């Protein structure tokens, strides 16, 4: 397995950054989904919370690639800054949390990515970024949940959060949490097309499926 990064001290809170370089047409084929309007342009190498991101959803008329705000807004929020920024939903508690439990049952989505970032803290206090990406395939599909949120002015925003779980041994060298990834063979189950049982998918991916390397600290900035 991969050894822990040199001079590793501690992992930081899950920072929530990822990259997406797949063309829309490729995502349409990989997810068997139509391309919706207003998708963000690609490639994008530094996607941050509150950005609009591409998601795959399923409805009566099939699957669609749609933009959503990354940062889940519960219905009771009075503004998009009314409470904590909910970019992640913990797999262990998602079914019980009032903000997430309805979405977990009936509003699940997939979040295409080509890799994601995590940070460690070096002994000198500096933040060391790492890029984590699949070893044998060209893309990842993160498990997500979504929610339509209506502002006091009546404007509707579709928002989402990424489901996370305890890291496997490979990724625990970098961080104690990792996104839940859904294999293509399980897309239909996660999206609710094959009945119940999606909860069984909320686990860490197989050891060795992901790899990582250090990247330049310029990614510490939230600039795209």
N, C-alpha and C positions, 0 to 999 in steps of 0.2 A: 504494500500500500504506500501511499504518499506520506512522507514524513512531515511532521509539524514544521511550519515556517520558522526559519532561524530567528532567534531573539523574540519569539512569540511571548507576549505577556498576557493579554486578555482580548476577548472579542468584544466588539461594540454592539450596541443595540442594532437590530436588523435595519440597515440603512435604506433598503428599498430602491435600488437602481437596477435597470436592466437595459439590454440592447436588443434591437430588432432590425435585421438587415434583409429579410425576405421580401421580394417584390409581392405586391398584392395578388398578382396572378398565381404565384407559387403558393401563397397561403390559401387561396381559393381552392386549389387542387388538393393540398395537403389536408385541409379541413372539410373538403366537400361542401363548401359554403359559397353563397353568392357574395359579391362585393358590394357593400352598402355605400351610401353617400358619405362624404366628409371624412373619409379615413385620413389619418395623418400621413404625410409623405415618409417614405423610407429611402435610404437607411437612416436609422436613429441609433446613436451609440451611447447616449446618456439620458435615458428616460427616467424622469423623477416623479415623485408623488405630486398630485394635482394636475399633472399633464393628462391630456386625452391620449388614450392608448387603444390599440386594436384588440377586439375580443371576438370570439366565435360563440354564437348563441344558437339555440334551436327553437323553432316554433312550428305551428301547424303547417306552414308553407315551406318548411325545410330549414337549413342552417344559413346563417348570415354572418358576415364579418361587419362589425359595427364599432363605432368609436364610443368609449365610455371614459368618464373622469376617474382617474385612479385616486381613490379616497372616498370610501363608502360613507354616504350620508343617511343616517337613520331618519325615519319620517318625522320624528319629533324635533330634529334640529331646526332652529329658527333661521340660521344662516349657515353658510359653508364653513364658518369658523366658530360654531356654537359649542363645540366639544372637541375631544381628541381627534386627530387625523387618523382615520381608521384605514390604513393601507393594507394591513395584514389581519387575517382572522385565524386564530389558533385552532388547528384540527381537533385538539383535545377538548375544547370547550365551545366550539362553534354552535353545536346543537342546543346549548343551554343559554347562550348570551342573548338577551332581548334584542340587541341590534341585528343579530345575524341569523337567528334560528328559523325565521320564515324563509329568508333567502336561501338558506342551506337546503331546505326541503324542496323548494319550487323554482328558484332562480339561480341556476348554476351556469357558469360560462367557462370557456377556455381562453387563456391569455398567451398568444404566440410570443416566443422569444428566441433569440439565438444564443443568449448567455446572460448572466447576471453578475453583479458585483457585491462583494462583502469586504469589510475592513478589519484589520487587526491593529492593535496598538503596540508600537515598538517600545523598548525600554526608555527611549528618550522622549516618549509621549507623542511622537508623530503617528499619523494615521496612514497605514500601509494598505493600499487597495489591491484586491485580487479579482481577476476575471475568471468566472466559473462557467464552463460550457460543456456540451455533450462530447463524449469521446468518439462515438461511432455513427452518429446521425447529424443532420444539419440544423435541427431546430428542437425547441422544447415547447411543451404545452403546459402552462401552469394552471392548476385548479383555481377557479375564481367563483365569486358570488356577486350578484348585482342587485341594485335597488334604484327605482325611479324616485327622485326627490323633487318636491315642489317648493319653490321659494315663496315667501310671503307675497311677492308680486305676481305669483302664478306661473313663473317660468319653470319648466320641467327639465331636470338634468338626470341622465342615466349614469350611475356611479357604481364603482366596483371595488372589491378587495381581493387580495391574493391569499390563498389558504397556505399556511405554513405548518410544519411539524418538526419534531426533534430531528436533528441532523444525524445522518448515518456516519460511520467511522471515517469515510473519505472526507466528508465536508466538515466534520467536527474539528479538524485541524485548523479550520478558518473560523467557523462560527457554530454556535450550539443549535441554531435553527436553520431550516432550509425550506424553499417552496415545495409544495406537493406538485409533482409532475405526473401528468396523465399520459399513458401510452396510447398510440392511435387505436389499438384494439379495444380500448376502454372509453373512447370518446363518447360513444352512444350511451353508455351507462352513466357517465358523469353528467351528460347533458339531459338526462331524463328520458331518453328515447327507448330505453329497455327496462322500464319499470324501476323497482327499488333495488338498493344495494350499493349506492354510490359511496356510502360511508366506509366501505371496505377499501376504497381507493385512497383514503386520506392517510397515507403512510410515506415514509422515506423511500426514495427510489433505490434500486439495487446498487450494491457496492461496485465501484469502478466505472459506473456509467457516466460519471462526470469527472472532469479534470480541471485544473486551475493553474494560473501563472500570475506573477506580479505584473501590474500595469502602472503607467505613469500617474503620478499624483494629481495631474490635471483633472482626472475624473472626480476628484474630491469636490470640485466646483459643481454647482447644479446647472451650469450652462449646458445646453444640448450639444 
